[in-house]
Amino acid sequence: MARMVVDPITRIEGHLRVEAQVDGGKISDAWSSGTMFRGIELIVRGRDPREAWLWTQRICAVCTMVHALASVRAVENALDIEVPNNARLVRNLISASQYIHDHIIHFYHLHALDWVDITGALKADPAKTSQLAQSISEWPVSSTVYFKGVQDRVKTLVESRQLSLFTSGYWGHPAYHLPPEVDLLAVAHYLQALEFQREFIRIHAVLGGKNPHLQSYLVGGMSTAIDPNWPDAPLNPERLDFIAQVAGTAKNFVDQVLIPDVLAVAGFYRDWFGLGAGPGNYLSYGAFPQGRIQDTARYFMPRGFILNNDLSKVYPVDPGKVAEYVTHSWYEYGEGNNVSLPPAKGETNPKYSGPKPPYEFLDVEAKYSWLKAPRYDDHVMEVGPLSRVLVAYASGQPEVKTMVDGVLAKLNAPATALFSTLGRIAARALETQLLANHIVGWIEELRDSMGHGDLRMHNGDKWDPETWPRAAQGYGLFEAPRGSLGHWVEIEDTLIKNYQIVVPSTWNAGPRDGKGQRGPYETALLKTPIADPERPLEVLRTIHSFDPCLACAVHVVDARGRTYARREI
Amino acid sequence: MPPLDQDLSRALENRGVSRRDFLEFCSLMVATLALPTRYVDKVVAALSQPQKPVLVWLEFQDCAGNTESMLRSSHPSVADVVLDLLSWEYHETIMSGAGKQAEAALQRVVKEEKGKYIAVVEGAIPTADDGVYCTIAGRTALDIAREVCSNSAANIAVGACAWDGGLVRANPNPTGALGLEEAVPGVPVVNLGGCPHNVANTAAVLVHYLTFHEMPALDQYNRPLFAYGAIIHDQCERRAHYDAGRFVEEWGDEGSRKGWCLYKMGCKGPVATYNCPSVRWNDGTSWPVKAGHGCIACAAHRFWDWSSPFYKRLPKVPGFGVDVTAEKIGWGVVGVVAGVTAAHAVGSVIRANASKLDNQKEGGPKEDSKPASPEA
């Protein structure tokens, strides 16, 4: 029996540590710990709620824009502001391009090296790689000469003995078993995806001024005014043509590179359809409104949750049932250690009680993380692409149903195989394809709207704080690429009185709760085989399949009981 | 330009970089840094050394915004930077190894490349409560920064948080967060502020350093003048509307649609310096003002505390077309008067710097490679 520590877990955003107990070559217990804390909710207190999105967006830039959107929605909800249809469309377009961009980076740059041995690529036959590539995809960049060039580049890197980013990888680990040709194909696409993501995200530059950290949101709409007749309008026919052209490239890349690669890799690691299952409960707040935000039934990705892996029933979501425990988190509640509190009544004092750094192990019997443990009606919930796809599948969303059934047929796997490490990867790829199928159409919708003379991009009825009630409360929900995200805001005398955020990776990476229930990462690691505890490749596979974002997960503080004066400058 | 010699051609070929792409990149860097064109050769030679310089990228209280910005690098592409120009041996967000192997890679660099490697820092460093608000492999951020940044050849703080503590340090600064040069006093730091940094500038600084073995001309905040010397308002594409008195009065109004000046909507362009309007973002595609939103002065010192409320109009500027007054008032507000004069010196300082190097004979004595010390 050995205690294994992986810190830092790399190829994620933020600072995550995993400790695991290994018995007989398998993980028998695991603890997930967030090791960084900033306190952003505290920092936004006393500020103008109209600018909260600029602050909270900085929670994370890998998930850039997601907190901006949840924030403006929370304030709009509190002040009863409805945004114009054009603003809804621009927001959906920004979100959809974020999904596509983020999911592609995740697969190639944050996750692929858990399955792909770069040094394996050196043994590949470029001609066979070319044949393989052409047999699974129409993607034109697939000649023998091309793959030979990529192989030579890897060879030079390895021979230089300066491996750069690949210096510390687990090359030659026994858990790698792709044929060398698939290794080479994946390495080539790792490099191509770097180019693709850079070009594709220019959509965000048009719609948001820059990426990361877009700067075009407004409470009440967007700053990207639209006008068919003015060349200097932030959005005009020329700019829409440009983003439509860029968006169009996503469909080719996803259909011809991402999906074939995911299927090719998955085919060689089928045992991972039986590993990495989470708690079996899946939550989705729903995303991409197709009409008014209140009309949740018309969301493109539906809202709902599933319990105990039962796909025959989807339950309606009541945001009032979200509550957080701090039993094993470095915070204190006034009412004691074992209660949970809803975000609207969040009460937290950061209080570190872990070992004094530098330390070797955490005291996992006591508090061991900067993450809280959010629960829905006391259920542990997994969130993310798998949850969204399962909720859509179980709700009978026809397009999702067709796609999921198609992939399962290709992989010759039952729907239950999705409750796994590979299931998360497959669901993320399918969701990318789903949005790549729709993004161009949504740009056309915006163009139609402009063509029909609807130029409204902002509702300014309540921009002036003098129009606001003395006190107001609201929440904004969104499905970030990594899962369910909620912002809760309390406004008093035109300023933020309290602000609470419950984010995807807090759901997934959180520690045990007051009832001793493990968080999703902790559950998913159970029974994972470990070939070599010194080189924890298998741990990375399952943890990365969730696409962790720890900067998001750890930001929470509400200083009830602590008083900070807002310094006037 | 003389033809490349055989060794260089081979070196490039070995790295999988096409000669044409490489030369194009070198020329672009020379232009960005405002160096005379004869420096292309010098840049080319410096970047084609067989042994690549080692770089480590540390992340502390960050959002990975500067990492993401780096991934958007187009000239050079990020693959060229991390695989060909430098040996990028530690960077949590994108490196292959984790846990012990990752930390061993960092330790190897600190010991075996002592005094030779470049350290890039992203994120603030918490100093309250013994630094417990950020630990990596059980060590505090402060502990790691002290070790890594005092053994390096050069330190580059990217983004607002690593420069001055950024958002994490904004009032009430719950974790006692500081930027690198305050958290680890005494180590030389070049600051590339911005939220996030613009990778075009960072790439130019890296190339300058690799070419001349010293940092480009710096301002009183140790920021490269070529990027931080000019006022945004002076470079703004909407400036003519300001001078003509055409302002956006309400979001979504006629002025918004016609691209008029955002001053009345709280734009901080008149008091902010950065090359954002000219370099722009994402391969020069756009910048916030072009998307219809005011500047928030994200490249200014401690901007989170003084630039918010972001929608509050800057102090009254009497009349139209009186931009000089706007600047005076603006600079008074932020208390960075020195920056104005520095702004006008940009071009000449960089050119002077370049000509000093030009006068050096091959193998002659090196210029003092210490970055300029802060004047303010």
Interface residues (C-beta under 8 A of the other chain):
Chain A: V5 V6 D7 P8 I9 T10 R11 I12 E13 G14 H15 T35 M36 F37 R38 G39 I40 L42 I43 R47 D48 R50 E51 L54 W55 R58 I59 C60 A61 V62 T64 I105 H109 L110 L113 I118 G149 D152 R153 T156 L157 S160 Q162 L163 S164 L165 F166 T167 S168 G169 Y170 L191 L194 E195 Q197 R198 E199 I201 R202 H204 A205 V206 L207 G208 G209 K210 N211 P212 H213 L214 Q215 S216 L218 G220 G221 M222 S223 T224 A225 I226 D227 W230 D232 A233 P234 P350 Y352 G354 P355 K356 P357 P358 Y359 E360 W370 L455 R456 M457 H458 G460 W463 E534 R535 P536 L540 A551 V557 A559 Y564 A565 R566 R567 I569
Chain B: N14 R15 G16 Q51 K52 V54 E59 F60 Q61 D62 C63 A64 G65 N66 T67 E68 S69 L71 R72 S73 S74 S77 V78 A79 V82 L83 L86 S87 W88 E89 H91 E92 T93 I94 M95 S96 G97 A98 G99 K100 Q101 A102 E103 A104 A105 A124 P126 D129 D130 G131 V132 Y133 C134 T135 I136 A137 G138 R139 T140 D143 L167 V168 A170 N171 P172 N173 P174 T175 A177 C195 P196 E237 R238 E250 W251 G252 S256 R257 K258 G259 R280 W281 N282 D283 T285 S286 W287 P288 V289 K290 A291 G292 H293 I296 W304 D305 W306 S308 P309 F310 Y311
